[in-house]
Amino acid sequence: MPTRTRGKVLVQTDASPDGRIFGDNEPVEKPLLIASDVDGTLLGPMEVLTERTIGTVRRVTEAGVPFVLVSGRPPRWIAPIANPLDLTGYAVCANGAVLYEIGTDRIVAVHGMLEPTLLHDAVSALDHALPGCRYATERIGESALDPEMRNFVIEPDYHNPWGDNEGTQAPRAEVLGHPAIKLMISRRGMTSDEMARAAREVLEGSVDITYSTNAGLIEVSAHGITKATGLAEVAERLGVPAGRVIAFGDMPNDIEMLGWAGHGVAMANAHRQVLDVADEVTAPNSEDGVAQVLERWF
């Protein structure tokens, strides 16, 4: 029998003869499209893919079911995850702003560009609400790494929780002087949760604010652009209804996606807000929580 948490099914339930999975309420049909966040969800704590997860994802795609990476990552950070999984289809990047085709290394669609005027206005407001912030912008061309542009431009002393080993350093005027798909705000000594609350007080309604780590970094996207909108575009292109999509996530930037999908699954290690909205809670990423759910069908 499954373990219960917050009224949801944790990890395993019994399958019916036709492949449906029964939880607390309605049976969950075999998905026709699977979407997964990357960091904290598909990847283990050491940011690697396990053999179990790799094998499960490969069985999914061999069965003809699309597996879509849906991430805050830019396209240039997708290949190291997609290649071991043999994924060549769509990836939703930059929290829904970019639809990327992995196999052809092609940017298929870009939504909600942040124009320089909006970037300057947002930073001006944030400087008053969160003094001491440093900024970076993510830009996009026609491929994951476009030789015609600098994809990631950072202010001096900008801190990246995933490592300060990339980005072109530039004055603030240059960082904010070109259209971007995402504005990144770092501040040492604060959690991302604290930063997001302060930022929403001055920016709510003009942009969307989220985060994928709690280590002092928040992300600003155009208003209305989320992982859910990006995944909905993929589902429409593939002709899959939302009700037959299963999505996995762990952080606040996954909330809209889990709510949009027919079945939203949170990792046991997820942020409390994600646990509250999910239809189901699986095992943590350290225990192949995504694979444990998908092994019911594949």
ABEGO torsion letter per residue (X at the ends): XBBBBGGBBBGBBBBBAAGBBBBABBBBBBBABBBBBABGAABBAAGBBBAAAAAAAAAAAAAGBBBBBBBABBAAAAAAAAAAAGBABBBBBGGGABBBBAAAGBBABBBGBBBAAAAAAAAAAAAAABBGBBBBBBBBBABABBAABBABBBBBGBBBAAEAABEBBBBAAAAAABBBABBBBBBBGBBAAAAAAAAAAAABGABBBBBABAAGBBBBBBBGBBAAAAAAAAAAAAGBBAAABBBBBABAAAAAAAAABABBBBBAABBAAAAAABABBBBBAAAGAAAAAAAAAX
